[in-house]
């Protein structure tokens, strides 16, 4: 299909670096308008998609001034608080928020489909009011949407359907324009937060998305610092010593070197919170049982002298993994968290980049881009890696967006069912 004859047109609001664009263009769509207020992200979008990116969808007068007609509105919109005062409802209450600008565009152009994405917490109890306003506003505009949050993650989608080894739960609000008469009819959520079909997420292998070591540009940039290597070496030795005792599983509670005291010597002040008291008791019991091996380990590593408090804790979540080398790690404020190298936690727009046990390094920007489902051709020129990690952490997963859009298309009438079918999805698809 040529670019002059797209299956549909779409606009990309709060566009980031273009995850929605990648997903919808793969389904045959053509982007006719994009907006992103972050200049660095907009430059990456423009570089990869070779189109103008508007700095804001909120002109001083009216957000619909520059927006052309389109078939699909896509937006990873920020969650802003809505007023809880008075008796305002629906669109009236959305005024003054960025979501209101989406509503104004929908009101003006009435695109056939709307595809919104947000963080998991928007559907949580603390944002119940905001959720209610969003759903009512869309229904007021004639869009049939589910009031049940549609939560999904790329690790629940098999690789042949565009999944990725990353736990990234996001909420999708997807609607089809049906008019006032049936907009308030309840429908099932577009996806459910469980694996698709018979796919088992434990079958993911993070190694399959890694770059070859000799092909990584500026390879030394991803090495750990000497201090970080010291932390890892100490805890790797800790795991090794226990595995040599044929102990199949390390404690599931955080292992805290500063809490290693004999049970008989444990003193817990009265004001200690219950959770911490339990934590201290478990570590004392663990130390008492394995005192000989733990003391030998501490002596071998100078009792972790110079380790920051958060690096004196090990959060073992790798079940029966034999060594630290076969795991992944995250340097968190709560401790060094260790997991099996199946899939990674969500990429975030801050530190805590995933650390590989072997080869001992951080994941590269290219590997992070693969975790977000971006094409291999995607480039991030002229910026430091820290900016790229941040942009990827703020982005959407391409495979998940494509899956959600295809399933919605398959149940949105003949025209959209044909688009979905051409992308390998029929009415019988199960989400």
C-alpha positions as CSV (number, residue, x, y, z in Angstrom):
1,X,0.0,0.0,0.0
2,X,1.5,3.3,-1.0
3,X,1.7,6.3,1.3
4,X,-0.8,8.0,-1.0
5,X,-3.4,5.4,-0.3
6,X,-3.3,4.7,3.4
7,X,-5.7,2.3,5.1
8,X,-6.5,5.2,7.5
9,X,-5.1,8.5,8.9
10,X,-4.2,9.2,12.5
11,X,-2.9,12.0,14.7
12,X,-0.3,11.4,17.4
13,X,-0.7,13.6,20.5
14,X,1.7,13.7,23.4
15,X,3.7,11.8,20.9
16,X,7.0,11.3,22.7
17,X,9.5,9.7,20.3
18,X,6.9,8.0,18.2
19,X,5.8,4.7,19.6
20,X,2.2,5.2,18.5
21,X,3.4,6.2,15.1
22,X,5.4,3.0,14.7
23,X,2.5,0.9,15.8
24,X,-0.2,2.5,13.6
25,X,1.9,3.0,10.5
26,X,2.7,-0.8,10.7
27,X,-1.1,-1.3,10.4
28,X,-1.2,0.8,7.2
29,X,-2.0,4.1,8.8
30,X,-0.6,7.5,7.8
31,X,0.2,10.2,10.4
32,X,-1.2,13.6,9.5
33,X,-0.4,15.5,12.6
34,X,1.9,15.0,15.6
35,X,2.6,17.1,18.7
36,X,5.1,16.8,21.5
37,X,6.1,19.6,23.9
38,X,9.5,18.1,24.8
39,X,12.0,19.4,22.3
40,X,14.5,16.6,22.6
41,X,11.9,14.0,22.1
42,X,10.3,15.9,19.2
43,X,13.7,16.0,17.5
44,X,14.0,12.2,17.6
45,X,10.4,11.9,16.3
46,X,11.2,14.3,13.4
47,X,14.4,12.5,12.6
48,X,12.8,9.0,12.4
49,X,9.5,9.9,10.8
50,X,10.6,12.9,8.7
51,X,7.6,15.0,9.5
52,X,6.9,18.2,11.4
53,X,6.2,17.8,15.1
54,X,4.1,20.6,16.6
55,X,5.3,21.8,20.0
56,X,1.9,21.8,21.7
57,X,-1.6,20.7,21.0
58,X,-2.9,23.7,23.0
59,X,-2.7,26.9,21.0
60,X,-3.6,30.0,23.0
61,X,-7.1,30.0,21.5
62,X,-8.3,26.6,20.6
63,X,-6.6,23.1,20.3
64,X,-8.4,22.2,17.1
65,X,-7.0,25.1,15.1
66,X,-4.1,23.2,13.5
67,X,-5.4,19.6,13.7
68,X,-6.5,18.2,10.4
69,X,-9.3,15.6,9.8
70,X,-8.3,12.1,10.8
71,X,-9.6,8.6,11.3
72,X,-7.8,7.7,14.6
73,X,-6.8,9.8,17.5
74,X,-3.9,8.4,19.5
75,X,-2.5,9.9,22.7
76,X,-0.4,8.9,25.6
77,X,-1.9,11.8,27.6
78,X,-0.7,13.0,31.0
79,X,-3.0,12.3,33.9
80,X,-4.1,15.5,35.5
81,X,-6.4,15.9,38.5
82,X,-10.0,16.8,37.8
83,X,-12.0,18.9,40.2
84,X,-14.1,17.0,42.7
85,X,-16.1,20.1,43.8
86,X,-19.6,21.0,42.8
87,X,-21.9,19.0,40.5
88,X,-19.9,19.2,37.3
89,X,-19.9,16.1,35.1
90,X,-18.2,14.8,32.1
91,X,-16.6,17.2,29.6
92,X,-17.5,20.2,31.8
93,X,-15.3,18.9,34.5
94,X,-12.4,18.1,32.1
95,X,-12.1,21.7,31.2
96,X,-8.7,23.2,32.0
97,X,-6.9,19.9,31.7
98,X,-4.9,18.4,28.9
99,X,-7.5,15.8,28.5
100,X,-10.0,18.6,27.7
101,X,-7.9,19.3,24.5
102,X,-8.3,15.7,23.4
103,X,-12.1,16.1,24.0
104,X,-12.2,19.3,21.9
105,X,-10.5,17.6,19.0
106,X,-12.8,14.6,19.2
107,X,-15.8,17.0,19.4
108,X,-14.6,18.8,16.3
109,X,-13.5,16.0,14.0
110,X,-15.3,12.9,15.4
111,X,-12.6,10.4,14.3
112,X,-13.8,6.8,14.1
113,X,-11.4,5.5,16.7
114,X,-9.7,6.9,19.8
115,X,-6.8,5.2,21.4
116,X,-5.5,6.5,24.7
117,X,-2.8,5.1,27.0
118,X,-1.8,6.0,30.5
119,X,0.1,4.6,33.5
120,X,-1.4,1.7,35.6
121,X,-2.3,4.0,38.5
122,X,-4.9,6.0,36.5
123,X,-7.2,3.0,37.0
124,X,-6.4,2.7,40.7
125,X,-8.5,3.7,43.7
126,X,-6.7,7.0,44.1
127,X,-7.7,8.1,40.7
128,X,-11.3,6.7,40.6
129,X,-12.7,10.2,40.2
130,X,-10.4,11.0,37.2
131,X,-11.3,7.6,35.6
132,X,-15.0,8.3,35.9
133,X,-14.6,11.7,34.3
134,X,-12.6,10.3,31.4
135,X,-15.1,7.6,30.7
136,X,-18.2,9.8,31.0
137,X,-16.6,12.5,28.8
138,X,-15.9,10.1,26.0
139,X,-19.4,8.7,26.2
140,X,-20.8,12.2,26.2
141,X,-19.0,12.6,22.8
142,X,-20.5,9.5,21.4
143,X,-17.7,7.0,21.9
144,X,-18.4,3.5,23.1
145,X,-15.8,2.7,25.7
146,X,-15.5,0.1,28.5
147,X,-15.7,1.4,32.1
148,X,-13.5,-1.6,33.1
149,X,-9.8,-0.7,32.8
150,X,-7.9,-2.5,30.0
151,X,-4.5,-3.3,31.5
152,X,-1.8,-5.0,29.4
153,X,1.9,-5.6,29.3
154,X,4.2,-6.6,26.4
155,X,5.5,-9.7,28.3
156,X,2.0,-11.2,28.0
157,X,2.1,-11.0,24.2
158,X,4.1,-13.7,22.4
159,X,7.0,-12.6,20.2
160,X,5.3,-13.5,17.0
161,X,2.6,-11.0,17.9
162,X,5.0,-8.2,18.7
163,X,5.5,-8.9,22.4
164,X,8.7,-8.1,24.3
165,X,10.4,-9.4,27.5
166,X,9.4,-6.4,29.6
167,X,6.7,-6.1,32.3
168,X,5.1,-2.8,31.5
169,X,1.5,-2.6,32.7
170,X,-0.3,0.2,31.0
171,X,-4.0,1.1,30.8
172,X,-5.7,1.5,27.4
173,X,-8.9,3.5,26.9
174,X,-10.1,2.6,23.4
175,X,-13.3,3.8,21.9
176,X,-15.3,3.6,18.7
177,X,-17.5,6.4,17.6
178,X,-21.1,5.1,17.6
179,X,-23.1,8.3,18.4
180,X,-25.3,9.2,21.3
181,X,-27.7,6.3,21.0
182,X,-25.4,3.5,22.0
183,X,-22.4,5.2,23.4
184,X,-23.5,4.4,27.0
185,X,-23.9,0.7,26.2
186,X,-21.3,-1.2,28.3
187,X,-18.7,-3.3,26.4
188,X,-15.9,-5.6,27.6
189,X,-12.4,-4.2,28.0
190,X,-10.3,-4.5,24.8
191,X,-7.6,-6.6,26.5
192,X,-7.3,-8.4,29.8
193,X,-4.1,-8.5,32.0
194,X,-3.2,-12.1,31.2
195,X,-1.1,-14.0,28.6
196,X,-2.5,-14.2,25.1
197,X,-3.6,-17.7,24.0
198,X,-1.3,-20.4,25.3
199,X,1.8,-18.1,25.6
200,X,3.8,-18.6,28.8
201,X,5.8,-15.4,29.7
202,X,8.4,-17.6,31.5
203,X,9.4,-18.7,28.0
204,X,11.0,-15.3,27.4
205,X,14.8,-15.2,27.3
206,X,16.3,-11.8,27.6
207,X,19.4,-13.0,25.9
208,X,17.5,-13.1,22.6
209,X,17.2,-9.3,22.4
210,X,20.8,-8.5,23.4
211,X,23.4,-7.1,21.0
212,X,26.5,-9.0,20.2
213,X,29.3,-7.8,22.4
214,X,31.6,-7.0,19.5
215,X,28.9,-4.9,17.8
216,X,28.1,-2.5,20.6
217,X,29.3,1.0,19.9
218,X,31.2,2.6,22.7
219,X,31.0,-0.7,24.7
220,X,32.9,0.7,27.7
221,X,30.1,3.2,28.3
222,X,27.9,0.3,29.6
223,X,30.4,-1.2,32.0
224,X,29.8,-0.9,35.7
225,X,31.8,1.5,37.8
226,X,34.5,-0.1,40.0
227,X,32.3,0.4,43.1
228,X,29.4,-1.3,41.4
229,X,31.6,-4.2,40.4
230,X,32.7,-4.5,44.0
231,X,29.0,-4.7,45.2
232,X,28.1,-7.3,42.6
233,X,31.2,-9.4,43.3
234,X,30.5,-9.5,47.0
235,X,26.9,-10.6,46.5
236,X,27.8,-13.0,43.8
237,X,30.1,-14.7,46.3
238,X,27.3,-14.7,48.8
239,X,25.1,-16.7,46.4
240,X,28.0,-19.0,45.4
241,X,28.7,-19.9,49.0
242,X,25.1,-20.8,49.7
243,X,24.7,-22.8,46.5
244,X,27.8,-24.8,47.5
245,X,25.7,-25.8,50.6
246,X,23.1,-27.2,48.2
247,X,20.5,-24.7,49.5
248,X,18.1,-24.6,46.6
249,X,16.4,-21.3,47.4
250,X,17.6,-18.1,49.1
251,X,15.2,-16.1,51.4
252,X,12.4,-14.2,49.7
253,X,12.6,-11.4,52.2
254,X,15.3,-8.7,51.7
255,X,18.6,-9.9,53.0
256,X,20.2,-7.1,55.0
257,X,23.8,-7.5,56.0
258,X,23.4,-4.9,58.8
259,X,20.7,-7.0,60.4
260,X,22.9,-10.1,60.7
261,X,22.8,-10.7,64.5
262,X,22.3,-13.8,66.5
263,X,18.7,-14.3,67.6
264,X,19.8,-14.2,71.3
265,X,21.3,-10.8,70.7
266,X,18.4,-9.3,68.8
267,X,16.9,-6.2,70.4
268,X,13.9,-4.5,68.6
269,X,12.9,-1.1,70.1
270,X,9.2,-0.8,71.0
271,X,8.7,2.0,68.4
272,X,9.9,-0.2,65.5
273,X,7.2,-0.6,62.8
274,X,5.7,-4.1,62.6
275,X,7.0,-4.6,59.0
276,X,10.6,-3.7,60.0
277,X,10.5,-5.8,63.2
278,X,9.4,-8.8,61.1
279,X,12.2,-8.0,58.7
280,X,14.8,-7.9,61.5
281,X,13.6,-11.1,63.1
282,X,13.8,-13.0,59.8
283,X,17.3,-11.8,59.1
284,X,18.4,-12.8,62.7
285,X,16.9,-16.3,62.2
286,X,18.6,-16.6,58.9
287,X,22.0,-15.5,60.3
288,X,21.7,-17.7,63.3
289,X,21.1,-20.7,61.1
290,X,23.9,-20.0,58.7
291,X,26.3,-18.0,60.9
292,X,29.4,-19.9,59.9
293,X,29.1,-19.3,56.2
294,X,27.9,-15.7,56.6
295,X,30.7,-14.8,58.9
296,X,33.2,-16.2,56.5
297,X,31.6,-14.3,53.7
298,X,31.7,-11.0,55.6
299,X,35.3,-11.5,56.6
300,X,36.2,-12.1,52.9
301,X,34.7,-8.8,51.9
302,X,35.8,-6.6,54.8
303,X,32.3,-6.6,56.2
304,X,31.1,-4.6,53.2
305,X,33.1,-1.6,54.3
306,X,32.4,1.4,52.1
307,X,29.1,-0.1,50.7
308,X,26.3,2.5,50.8
309,X,23.3,1.4,53.0
310,X,21.2,0.4,50.0
311,X,24.0,-1.8,48.6
312,X,24.2,-3.8,51.8
313,X,20.8,-5.3,51.0
314,X,20.0,-8.1,48.5
315,X,16.5,-8.6,47.2
316,X,16.6,-12.1,45.8
317,X,13.7,-12.7,43.4
318,X,15.5,-15.2,41.2
319,X,14.1,-18.4,42.8
320,X,16.5,-21.3,42.1
321,X,19.0,-19.5,39.9
322,X,22.4,-20.9,40.6
323,X,24.5,-17.8,40.2
324,X,24.2,-14.1,40.0
325,X,25.8,-14.2,36.5
326,X,22.7,-15.9,35.0
327,X,20.4,-13.2,36.5
328,X,19.6,-9.5,35.9
329,X,20.0,-6.8,38.6
330,X,18.6,-3.4,39.4
331,X,20.3,-1.0,41.8
332,X,17.3,0.3,43.7
333,X,17.1,2.6,46.7
334,X,15.7,-0.4,48.6
335,X,18.7,-2.7,47.7
336,X,20.1,-4.7,44.8
337,X,17.2,-6.6,43.3
338,X,18.0,-9.8,41.5
339,X,15.7,-11.5,39.0
340,X,15.9,-14.4,36.5
341,X,16.9,-13.2,33.0
342,X,13.5,-13.9,31.4
343,X,11.9,-10.5,31.3
344,X,12.8,-7.1,32.8
345,X,10.7,-4.7,34.9
346,X,9.3,-1.7,33.2
347,X,11.8,0.7,31.7
348,X,11.6,3.9,33.7
349,X,12.5,7.5,32.9
350,X,15.0,7.6,35.8
351,X,18.0,5.5,36.8
352,X,17.8,1.8,37.7
353,X,18.8,0.7,34.1
354,X,18.8,-3.1,34.0
355,X,22.2,-4.7,34.7
356,X,23.1,-8.0,33.1
357,X,24.9,-10.6,35.3
358,X,26.8,-11.8,32.3
359,X,28.2,-10.0,30.4
360,X,28.4,-7.7,33.4
361,X,27.1,-4.4,32.0
362,X,24.0,-2.3,31.7
363,X,21.6,-2.8,28.7
364,X,22.3,-0.6,25.8
365,X,20.0,2.0,24.3
366,X,19.4,-0.3,21.3
367,X,18.4,-3.1,23.6
368,X,16.1,-0.8,25.5
369,X,14.6,0.2,22.1
370,X,14.0,-3.5,21.4
371,X,12.2,-3.8,24.7
372,X,9.9,-1.1,23.5
373,X,9.3,-2.8,20.1
374,X,10.9,0.0,18.0
375,X,12.3,-0.9,14.6
376,X,16.0,-1.6,14.3
377,X,16.3,1.4,12.1
378,X,15.3,3.7,14.9
379,X,18.0,6.2,15.6
380,X,18.7,8.6,18.5
381,X,21.4,11.0,17.1
382,X,22.9,13.9,18.7
383,X,22.0,13.2,22.3
384,X,23.5,11.4,25.4
385,X,22.4,7.9,26.2
386,X,20.8,9.2,29.4
387,X,18.4,11.2,27.3
388,X,17.6,8.1,25.2
389,X,16.9,6.0,28.2
390,X,14.6,8.7,29.6
391,X,12.7,8.9,26.3
392,X,12.3,5.2,26.1
393,X,11.2,5.0,29.7
394,X,8.5,7.5,28.9
395,X,7.3,5.8,25.7
396,X,4.7,3.2,24.8
397,X,5.5,-0.3,23.7
398,X,4.9,-0.6,20.0
399,X,3.8,-4.2,20.0
400,X,1.2,-3.7,22.7
401,X,-0.2,-0.6,21.0
402,X,-0.4,-2.5,17.7
403,X,-2.1,-5.4,19.4
404,X,-4.7,-3.2,21.2
405,X,-5.4,-1.3,18.0
406,X,-5.9,-4.4,15.9
407,X,-8.3,-6.0,18.4
408,X,-10.3,-2.8,18.6
409,X,-10.4,-2.5,14.8
410,X,-11.6,-6.1,14.5
411,X,-14.8,-5.2,16.5
412,X,-15.5,-1.8,15.1
413,X,-17.4,-2.5,11.9
414,X,-16.6,-3.9,8.4
415,X,-14.2,-1.1,7.3
416,X,-12.0,-1.6,10.4
417,X,-12.4,-5.4,10.4
418,X,-10.8,-5.4,6.9
419,X,-7.9,-3.3,8.2
420,X,-7.4,-5.7,11.1
421,X,-7.7,-8.7,8.8
422,X,-5.0,-7.3,6.6
423,X,-2.8,-7.1,9.7
424,X,-3.5,-10.7,10.6
425,X,-6.4,-10.3,12.9
426,X,-10.0,-11.4,12.5
427,X,-13.2,-11.0,14.5
428,X,-12.3,-14.2,16.3
429,X,-9.2,-12.8,17.8
430,X,-8.8,-13.2,21.6
431,X,-7.1,-10.6,23.6
